[in-house]
């Protein structure tokens, strides 16, 4: 957790204006009301990265740090279902500086949210069972709740119609 906090602190040192860049954007309404630190391995300062996605100078770095904060080697952070609505709303705004990168991130979340076949021992060993990772089902639910936004995102649409290739994409 200290490494994630250090990444965000370093981001703030490099892009101090990023915090204010996205505060007024309607897509991020409510992001500070979530108790991020209640999720394992999720920094309380996560909204800084969400705001940073709207900073023209720091957006790419904010996305990089957010990705490193929300994904491990073989799993995504349990807070991803809470982050996902904000990312979907940001990606639907053509004015967001790092929009294409956000769509790539959303496609990754969609892939990592796919259920794991409990009969595939190797996949369960590597990625864990769905019962141990309820965030997968919660992310699928968020995608379904925001289906109108997902339908507007070409990268996600093309991924959702492509054959599953989980083992080769991770």
Secondary structure as GFF3:
##gff-version 3
##sequence-region A 1 170
A	DSSP	alpha_helix	2	14	.	.	.	ID=ss1
A	DSSP	alpha_helix	18	21	.	.	.	ID=ss2
A	DSSP	three_ten_helix	26	28	.	.	.	ID=ss3
A	DSSP	three_ten_helix	36	38	.	.	.	ID=ss4
A	DSSP	alpha_helix	46	52	.	.	.	ID=ss5
A	DSSP	alpha_helix	59	70	.	.	.	ID=ss6
A	DSSP	alpha_helix	80	91	.	.	.	ID=ss7
A	DSSP	alpha_helix	99	112	.	.	.	ID=ss8
A	DSSP	alpha_helix	121	127	.	.	.	ID=ss9
A	DSSP	three_ten_helix	130	132	.	.	.	ID=ss10
A	DSSP	alpha_helix	135	145	.	.	.	ID=ss11
A	DSSP	alpha_helix	147	152	.	.	.	ID=ss12
A	DSSP	alpha_helix	154	161	.	.	.	ID=ss13
A	DSSP	alpha_helix	166	169	.	.	.	ID=ss14
###
